[in-house]
Amino acid sequence: MKKYLLDYKPFLLFLAKFFVAYLVLTFAYQSYLSNFDAKKNEVDGFTKIVAIHTVHVLTIIDKNSFTMKNIKEPSINLFFHNKWVARIIEGCNALSVIILFVSFVFAFKGKFFKTILFILAGGLTIYFFNIIRIALLSIAVFYYPKTQDFLHNIFFPLFIYGVVFLLWIFWVNKFSFYAKLSNKK
C-alpha cells in the first residue's frame, strides 16, 4: 500500500489540492449567496452584473434589448427586440465554472505570480465568453425558439466548458510546474 501511495503521490496531491480549493471556494460562494433571500426573489449582485453586460452586448445588435427583474422568481428577465427571450438566474453567472477553473489551476500550480495572473486572466476570459454565450443564446431563441432546449442544455454548455478546457490545456502546457518538467526531458 505504501508503495502505491508513493507511486501515485503527485496525482494524489493534485486531487487533494483540487478538492480543498474547490470546497473552500464553493463554501465562500454559498456563503455569499446566503445573503440573498430566494423567497423574496432577491437576485445576487454578480448575476445582476452578468445581465447588465449581456444587455450591453445585445444592444450592439438591437437597441430594444433590456432587462427587467422577475417578480415571481429570483431571476432577471432578458428582452431582445422587445420580446422576452430568457431569464438569467444565479446558475447563469458562470461563477461555479470559474470556481472549477481556479481549483484546477491552483492544483496544477506554477510560479505564484503567474498562477495569480492566469487565474485572473482566465476568470475574465470565462466571464467574457459567458456573456457572449448568453447573448448568442438569446438571439438564437428569438429567431429559432424550437432550438432552445438543444442550445441551452447541450450546445452552449459545451461552448463554455470548451473554453475552460482550452484554458486548462494552455495552463498545463505553458505555465504549470508540469510544463517545466516536461520541457526539460
C-alpha positions, 0 to 999 in steps of 0.5 A: 500500500505504501508503495502505491501511495508513493507511486501515485503521490503527485496525482494524489496531491493534485486531487487533494489540492483540487478538492480543498480549493474547490470546497473552500471556494464553493463554501465562500460562494454559498456563503455569499449567496446566503445573503440573498433571500430566494423567497423574496426573489432577491437576485445576487449582485454578480448575476445582476452584473452578468445581465447588465453586460449581456444587455450591453452586448445585445444592444450592439445588435438591437437597441430594444434589448433590456432587462427587467427583474422577475417578480415571481422568481429570483431571476432577471428577465432578458428582452431582445427586440422587445420580446422576452427571450430568457431569464438569467438566474444565479446558475447563469453567472458562470461563477461555479465554472470559474470556481472549477477553473481556479481549483484546477489551476491552483492544483496544477500550480506554477510560479505564484505570480503567474498562477495569480495572473492566469487565474485572473486572466482566465476568470475574465476570459470565462466571464467574457465568453459567458456573456457572449454565450448568453447573448448568442443564446438569446438571439438564437431563441428569438429567431429559432425558439424550437432550438432552445432546449438543444442550445441551452442544455447541450450546445452552449454548455459545451461552448463554455466548458470548451473554453475552460478546457482550452484554458486548462490545456494552455495552463498545463502546457505553458505555465504549470510546474508540469510544463517545466518538467516536461520541457526539460526531458 
